[in-house]
Amino acid sequence: MSEDNQFTFIHRAGFEQVMLLRASMTDFAYGTHAHEEYSIGVTLSGRQDFYTQGAFHKSYPGQIMVFNPGDAHDGESGADTTLTYSMLYVHPEQLRPALEALQVSQPEQFRIQDVVFSDAGIQQQILRLAQLIELDGATGSEYDSLLFELTEQLVKHQSNQPLLPETRRQKHLERVKEYLQDHYQDEVSLDLLCQVACMSKYHFLRSFKAYTGMTPHQYWLNVRIHRGQQALRAGVPVLDVVNQLGFNDLSHFNRRFKPVFGMTPRQYQRLLLAR
């Protein structure tokens, strides 16, 4: 992997639930993963290719990319030129007050319909909010105002797909997801997960992959990595995080962390704490 791949994560005190990523990629490829936040970004140059929601997508300069919370995806540069983009990671609780003020029904179920689309207004709002996060001395009112304006624009792209009653199968799969989230520090057997899901082994594996975009093992690793990310942001020493997550050693943690964040856990923590 080339040293030309650069990833810069930025957040500001008081705005902890919003993270900015400035990325420049030539030959780096993200492994399949998902975020708990809304991932809302703009492709600045090059082209990003990725797979999510059962289809391949391409994002060209000026286009918006959106991954709703839990959307499994990968990603890589899809052209000979360097891919650069800016991505905001916004926790759902940060959007909730604005969604309620905009009279969005069931804000906890809010989803953006399209993965890639063009919208000059949203592009401008993303880049303005990214610039604000990079600035020292930005006020809370400036931040709240820009986040509200961005949310107002995003609501225009809300998924119109009606919410269907949750099926029995979905309830069982949600129960498995909750179990993996609660037991991310433990080695969980497939047989146990099948019991939680009330399904046979191969029916469960097929159903879980179709529902989440990941295998149960990938989902469990994804939860562990993001719990580790949260601990690193909180200043927990890297080796303590390794022990808390139950990884064999730091090298094992590095191998799992880097395909998701583009850098090692130690590099990630140094970058954030330095700011």
C-alpha positions as a Markdown table, in Angstrom:
| # | Residue | x | y | z |
|---|---|---|---|---|
| 1 | Met | 0.0 | 0.0 | 0.0 |
| 2 | Ser | 1.4 | 3.4 | -1.0 |
| 3 | Glu | 2.3 | 6.1 | 1.4 |
| 4 | Asp | 0.2 | 8.4 | -0.7 |
| 5 | Asn | -2.8 | 7.2 | 1.2 |
| 6 | Gln | -3.6 | 9.8 | 3.8 |
| 7 | Phe | -6.5 | 9.8 | 6.3 |
| 8 | Thr | -7.0 | 12.7 | 8.7 |
| 9 | Phe | -9.7 | 12.4 | 11.4 |
| 10 | Ile | -10.8 | 15.7 | 13.1 |
| 11 | His | -13.2 | 16.5 | 15.9 |
| 12 | Arg | -13.7 | 19.4 | 18.3 |
| 13 | Ala | -14.4 | 19.7 | 22.0 |
| 14 | Gly | -18.1 | 20.1 | 22.4 |
| 15 | Phe | -18.8 | 18.5 | 19.0 |
| 16 | Glu | -17.8 | 14.9 | 20.0 |
| 17 | Gln | -20.6 | 13.2 | 18.2 |
| 18 | Val | -19.5 | 14.6 | 14.8 |
| 19 | Met | -16.3 | 13.4 | 13.2 |
| 20 | Leu | -14.7 | 14.7 | 10.0 |
| 21 | Leu | -12.5 | 12.5 | 7.8 |
| 22 | Arg | -10.3 | 14.1 | 5.1 |
| 23 | Ala | -9.1 | 11.2 | 2.9 |
| 24 | Ser | -6.7 | 10.8 | 0.0 |
| 25 | Met | -6.4 | 7.4 | -1.6 |
| 26 | Thr | -4.5 | 5.7 | -4.4 |
| 27 | Asp | -4.3 | 2.0 | -3.7 |
| 28 | Phe | -6.1 | 1.6 | -0.3 |
| 29 | Ala | -9.2 | -0.5 | -0.1 |
| 30 | Tyr | -11.6 | -0.5 | 2.8 |
| 31 | Gly | -12.8 | -3.9 | 4.1 |
| 32 | Thr | -16.5 | -4.5 | 4.5 |
| 33 | His | -17.7 | -2.6 | 7.6 |
| 34 | Ala | -20.6 | -0.4 | 8.9 |
| 35 | His | -20.8 | 2.7 | 11.1 |
| 36 | Glu | -23.2 | 3.5 | 13.9 |
| 37 | Glu | -23.4 | 7.0 | 12.5 |
| 38 | Tyr | -24.7 | 8.6 | 9.4 |
| 39 | Ser | -21.7 | 8.9 | 7.0 |
| 40 | Ile | -22.3 | 11.9 | 4.7 |
| 41 | Gly | -19.5 | 12.9 | 2.3 |
| 42 | Val | -18.5 | 14.6 | -0.9 |
| 43 | Thr | -16.1 | 13.2 | -3.5 |
| 44 | Leu | -13.6 | 16.0 | -4.3 |
| 45 | Ser | -11.4 | 14.3 | -7.0 |
| 46 | Gly | -11.0 | 10.9 | -8.6 |
| 47 | Arg | -13.7 | 8.3 | -8.2 |
| 48 | Gln | -14.8 | 6.1 | -5.3 |
| 49 | Asp | -16.1 | 2.7 | -6.1 |
| 50 | Phe | -18.0 | 0.7 | -3.4 |
| 51 | Tyr | -20.5 | -2.0 | -2.8 |
| 52 | Thr | -23.5 | -1.5 | -0.5 |
| 53 | Gln | -27.2 | -2.5 | -0.2 |
| 54 | Gly | -26.7 | -5.2 | -2.8 |
| 55 | Ala | -25.3 | -3.1 | -5.6 |
| 56 | Phe | -22.1 | -1.5 | -6.9 |
| 57 | His | -21.9 | 2.3 | -6.9 |
| 58 | Lys | -19.5 | 5.0 | -8.2 |
| 59 | Ser | -19.1 | 8.5 | -6.8 |
| 60 | Tyr | -17.6 | 11.2 | -9.1 |
| 61 | Pro | -16.3 | 14.6 | -8.1 |
| 62 | Gly | -19.0 | 16.8 | -6.6 |
| 63 | Gln | -21.3 | 14.0 | -5.8 |
| 64 | Ile | -22.7 | 13.1 | -2.4 |
| 65 | Met | -22.2 | 9.8 | -0.7 |
| 66 | Val | -24.5 | 8.6 | 2.1 |
| 67 | Phe | -24.3 | 5.5 | 4.3 |
| 68 | Asn | -27.1 | 5.2 | 6.8 |
| 69 | Pro | -26.3 | 3.8 | 10.2 |
| 70 | Gly | -25.7 | 0.1 | 9.8 |
| 71 | Asp | -25.2 | 0.1 | 6.1 |
| 72 | Ala | -22.4 | -2.4 | 5.3 |
| 73 | His | -20.0 | -1.1 | 2.6 |
| 74 | Asp | -16.5 | -1.3 | 1.3 |
| 75 | Gly | -14.6 | 1.3 | -0.8 |
| 76 | Glu | -11.6 | 2.0 | -3.0 |
| 77 | Ser | -10.3 | 4.4 | -5.6 |
| 78 | Gly | -11.9 | 3.5 | -8.9 |
| 79 | Ala | -9.7 | 5.6 | -11.2 |
| 80 | Asp | -6.0 | 6.1 | -12.1 |
| 81 | Thr | -6.1 | 9.5 | -10.4 |
| 82 | Thr | -6.0 | 10.0 | -6.6 |
| 83 | Leu | -9.3 | 9.8 | -4.9 |
| 84 | Thr | -10.0 | 12.6 | -2.3 |
| 85 | Tyr | -13.1 | 13.1 | -0.3 |
| 86 | Ser | -14.5 | 14.6 | 2.9 |
| 87 | Met | -16.8 | 12.6 | 5.1 |
| 88 | Leu | -18.8 | 13.6 | 8.1 |
| 89 | Tyr | -19.8 | 11.0 | 10.7 |
| 90 | Val | -22.9 | 12.2 | 12.5 |
| 91 | His | -24.4 | 10.2 | 15.4 |
| 92 | Pro | -28.2 | 9.8 | 15.0 |
| 93 | Glu | -28.8 | 11.6 | 18.3 |
| 94 | Gln | -27.2 | 14.7 | 16.8 |
| 95 | Leu | -29.8 | 14.8 | 14.0 |
| 96 | Arg | -32.8 | 13.9 | 16.2 |
| 97 | Pro | -33.6 | 17.4 | 17.5 |
| 98 | Ala | -33.5 | 18.9 | 14.0 |
| 99 | Leu | -35.6 | 16.0 | 12.6 |
| 100 | Glu | -38.2 | 16.6 | 15.3 |
| 101 | Ala | -38.2 | 20.3 | 14.6 |
| 102 | Leu | -38.7 | 19.6 | 10.9 |
| 103 | Gln | -41.7 | 17.4 | 11.9 |
| 104 | Val | -40.1 | 14.2 | 10.5 |
| 105 | Ser | -42.2 | 11.3 | 11.7 |
| 106 | Gln | -40.3 | 8.5 | 13.5 |
| 107 | Pro | -36.9 | 10.3 | 13.4 |
| 108 | Glu | -35.3 | 7.2 | 14.8 |
| 109 | Gln | -36.1 | 5.5 | 11.5 |
| 110 | Phe | -34.8 | 8.3 | 9.3 |
| 111 | Arg | -32.9 | 7.1 | 6.2 |
| 112 | Ile | -31.5 | 8.8 | 3.1 |
| 113 | Gln | -32.9 | 7.1 | 0.0 |
| 114 | Asp | -30.0 | 7.3 | -2.5 |
| 115 | Val | -26.4 | 6.2 | -1.8 |
| 116 | Val | -24.9 | 8.5 | -4.4 |
| 117 | Phe | -26.6 | 11.7 | -5.8 |
| 118 | Ser | -25.9 | 15.2 | -6.8 |
| 119 | Asp | -27.2 | 18.2 | -4.8 |
| 120 | Ala | -25.3 | 21.5 | -4.8 |
| 121 | Gly | -27.0 | 22.7 | -1.6 |
| 122 | Ile | -26.0 | 19.6 | 0.4 |
| 123 | Gln | -22.5 | 19.7 | -1.1 |
| 124 | Gln | -22.1 | 23.3 | 0.2 |
| 125 | Gln | -23.5 | 22.4 | 3.6 |
| 126 | Ile | -21.1 | 19.5 | 4.0 |
| 127 | Leu | -18.1 | 21.5 | 3.1 |
| 128 | Arg | -19.1 | 24.4 | 5.3 |
| 129 | Leu | -19.6 | 22.1 | 8.3 |
| 130 | Ala | -16.3 | 20.4 | 7.6 |
| 131 | Gln | -14.5 | 23.7 | 7.5 |
| 132 | Leu | -16.1 | 24.7 | 10.8 |
| 133 | Ile | -14.9 | 21.5 | 12.5 |
| 134 | Glu | -11.4 | 22.3 | 11.3 |
| 135 | Leu | -11.5 | 25.8 | 12.7 |
| 136 | Asp | -10.4 | 26.7 | 16.2 |
| 137 | Gly | -12.9 | 29.0 | 18.0 |
| 138 | Ala | -16.0 | 28.0 | 16.2 |
| 139 | Thr | -19.1 | 28.6 | 18.5 |
| 140 | Gly | -21.7 | 26.1 | 19.4 |
| 141 | Ser | -24.4 | 28.3 | 17.8 |
| 142 | Glu | -22.5 | 28.2 | 14.4 |
| 143 | Tyr | -22.2 | 24.5 | 14.6 |
| 144 | Asp | -25.9 | 23.9 | 15.5 |
| 145 | Ser | -27.1 | 26.3 | 12.8 |
| 146 | Leu | -25.0 | 24.5 | 10.1 |
| 147 | Leu | -26.1 | 21.1 | 11.3 |
| 148 | Phe | -29.7 | 22.1 | 11.2 |
| 149 | Glu | -29.4 | 23.5 | 7.7 |
| 150 | Leu | -27.7 | 20.3 | 6.5 |
| 151 | Thr | -30.4 | 18.2 | 8.1 |
| 152 | Glu | -33.1 | 20.3 | 6.4 |
| 153 | Gln | -31.5 | 19.6 | 3.0 |
| 154 | Leu | -31.1 | 15.9 | 3.8 |
| 155 | Val | -34.8 | 15.6 | 4.6 |
| 156 | Lys | -35.6 | 16.3 | 1.0 |
| 157 | His | -33.8 | 13.0 | 0.1 |
| 158 | Gln | -35.6 | 11.0 | 2.8 |
| 159 | Ser | -36.5 | 7.4 | 1.8 |
| 160 | Asn | -40.2 | 7.3 | 0.9 |
| 161 | Gln | -40.3 | 3.5 | 1.4 |
| 162 | Pro | -43.1 | 2.8 | 3.9 |
| 163 | Leu | -42.1 | 1.2 | 7.1 |
| 164 | Leu | -43.4 | -2.3 | 7.2 |
| 165 | Pro | -44.4 | -4.2 | 10.3 |
| 166 | Glu | -41.3 | -6.1 | 11.6 |
| 167 | Thr | -41.5 | -9.7 | 10.7 |
| 168 | Arg | -40.8 | -12.5 | 13.1 |
| 169 | Arg | -37.6 | -13.3 | 11.3 |
| 170 | Gln | -36.4 | -9.6 | 11.5 |
| 171 | Lys | -37.2 | -9.6 | 15.2 |
| 172 | His | -35.0 | -12.7 | 15.7 |
| 173 | Leu | -32.2 | -11.2 | 13.6 |
| 174 | Glu | -32.4 | -7.9 | 15.6 |
| 175 | Arg | -32.1 | -10.0 | 18.7 |
| 176 | Val | -28.9 | -11.6 | 17.4 |
| 177 | Lys | -27.5 | -8.1 | 16.5 |
| 178 | Glu | -28.2 | -6.9 | 20.1 |
| 179 | Tyr | -26.6 | -10.1 | 21.5 |
| 180 | Leu | -23.4 | -9.5 | 19.5 |
| 181 | Gln | -23.4 | -5.9 | 20.5 |
| 182 | Asp | -23.7 | -6.9 | 24.2 |
| 183 | His | -21.1 | -9.7 | 23.9 |
| 184 | Tyr | -18.5 | -8.1 | 21.7 |
| 185 | Gln | -15.7 | -9.0 | 24.1 |
| 186 | Asp | -16.6 | -12.7 | 24.0 |
| 187 | Glu | -16.0 | -15.4 | 21.5 |
| 188 | Val | -19.6 | -16.3 | 20.5 |
| 189 | Ser | -20.3 | -19.6 | 18.9 |
| 190 | Leu | -22.4 | -20.0 | 15.7 |
| 191 | Asp | -24.5 | -22.6 | 17.5 |
| 192 | Leu | -25.4 | -20.2 | 20.2 |
| 193 | Leu | -26.3 | -17.5 | 17.7 |
| 194 | Cys | -28.5 | -20.0 | 15.9 |
| 195 | Gln | -30.3 | -20.6 | 19.2 |
| 196 | Val | -30.8 | -16.9 | 19.7 |
| 197 | Ala | -32.2 | -16.6 | 16.1 |
| 198 | Cys | -34.3 | -19.7 | 16.4 |
| 199 | Met | -33.0 | -20.9 | 13.0 |
| 200 | Ser | -31.0 | -23.7 | 11.5 |
| 201 | Lys | -27.3 | -23.0 | 10.8 |
| 202 | Tyr | -27.4 | -22.4 | 7.1 |
| 203 | His | -30.8 | -20.6 | 7.2 |
| 204 | Phe | -29.4 | -18.3 | 9.8 |
| 205 | Leu | -26.1 | -17.5 | 7.9 |
| 206 | Arg | -28.0 | -16.8 | 4.7 |
| 207 | Ser | -30.7 | -14.6 | 6.5 |
| 208 | Phe | -28.2 | -12.6 | 8.6 |
| 209 | Lys | -26.0 | -11.8 | 5.6 |
| 210 | Ala | -29.0 | -10.7 | 3.6 |
| 211 | Tyr | -30.3 | -8.6 | 6.5 |
| 212 | Thr | -27.0 | -6.8 | 7.5 |
| 213 | Gly | -24.7 | -7.1 | 4.5 |
| 214 | Met | -22.2 | -8.9 | 6.7 |
| 215 | Thr | -21.6 | -12.4 | 8.1 |
| 216 | Pro | -22.2 | -12.8 | 11.9 |
| 217 | His | -18.4 | -12.9 | 12.3 |
| 218 | Gln | -17.9 | -9.8 | 10.3 |
| 219 | Tyr | -20.6 | -8.0 | 12.3 |
| 220 | Trp | -19.1 | -9.1 | 15.6 |
| 221 | Leu | -15.7 | -7.8 | 14.5 |
| 222 | Asn | -17.2 | -4.6 | 13.3 |
| 223 | Val | -18.8 | -4.0 | 16.7 |
| 224 | Arg | -15.5 | -4.7 | 18.5 |
| 225 | Ile | -13.5 | -2.4 | 16.2 |
| 226 | His | -16.0 | 0.5 | 16.8 |
| 227 | Arg | -16.0 | -0.1 | 20.5 |
| 228 | Gly | -12.2 | 0.1 | 20.3 |
| 229 | Gln | -12.5 | 3.3 | 18.3 |
| 230 | Gln | -14.6 | 4.9 | 21.0 |
| 231 | Ala | -12.2 | 3.9 | 23.7 |
| 232 | Leu | -9.3 | 5.3 | 21.7 |
| 233 | Arg | -11.1 | 8.6 | 21.3 |
| 234 | Ala | -11.7 | 8.7 | 25.0 |
| 235 | Gly | -7.9 | 8.4 | 25.6 |
| 236 | Val | -7.8 | 4.8 | 26.8 |
| 237 | Pro | -4.2 | 3.5 | 26.3 |
| 238 | Val | -3.9 | 1.3 | 23.1 |
| 239 | Leu | -2.7 | -1.8 | 25.0 |
| 240 | Asp | -5.6 | -1.5 | 27.5 |
| 241 | Val | -8.0 | -1.3 | 24.5 |
| 242 | Val | -6.4 | -4.5 | 23.1 |
| 243 | Asn | -7.0 | -6.3 | 26.4 |
| 244 | Gln | -10.5 | -4.9 | 26.9 |
| 245 | Leu | -11.5 | -6.1 | 23.4 |
| 246 | Gly | -10.0 | -9.5 | 23.9 |
| 247 | Phe | -7.6 | -9.4 | 20.9 |
| 248 | Asn | -4.6 | -11.7 | 21.0 |
| 249 | Asp | -2.1 | -8.9 | 20.8 |
| 250 | Leu | -1.6 | -5.4 | 19.3 |
| 251 | Ser | -0.7 | -6.8 | 15.8 |
| 252 | His | -4.1 | -8.6 | 15.7 |
| 253 | Phe | -5.9 | -5.3 | 16.6 |
| 254 | Asn | -3.9 | -3.5 | 14.0 |
| 255 | Arg | -4.8 | -5.9 | 11.3 |
| 256 | Arg | -8.5 | -5.5 | 12.1 |
| 257 | Phe | -8.5 | -1.7 | 12.7 |
| 258 | Lys | -6.5 | -0.5 | 9.7 |
| 259 | Pro | -8.8 | -1.8 | 6.9 |
| 260 | Val | -11.7 | 0.3 | 8.5 |
| 261 | Phe | -9.9 | 3.5 | 9.4 |
| 262 | Gly | -6.8 | 3.5 | 7.1 |
| 263 | Met | -4.3 | 3.7 | 10.0 |
| 264 | Thr | -3.3 | 1.8 | 13.1 |
| 265 | Pro | -5.0 | 2.3 | 16.4 |
| 266 | Arg | -2.0 | 4.1 | 17.8 |
| 267 | Gln | -1.8 | 6.5 | 14.8 |
| 268 | Tyr | -5.5 | 7.1 | 15.1 |
| 269 | Gln | -5.3 | 8.0 | 18.8 |
| 270 | Arg | -2.2 | 10.2 | 18.4 |
| 271 | Leu | -3.9 | 12.1 | 15.6 |
| 272 | Leu | -7.1 | 12.8 | 17.6 |
| 273 | Leu | -5.4 | 13.6 | 20.9 |
| 274 | Ala | -2.9 | 15.9 | 19.2 |
| 275 | Arg | -5.9 | 18.1 | 18.2 |
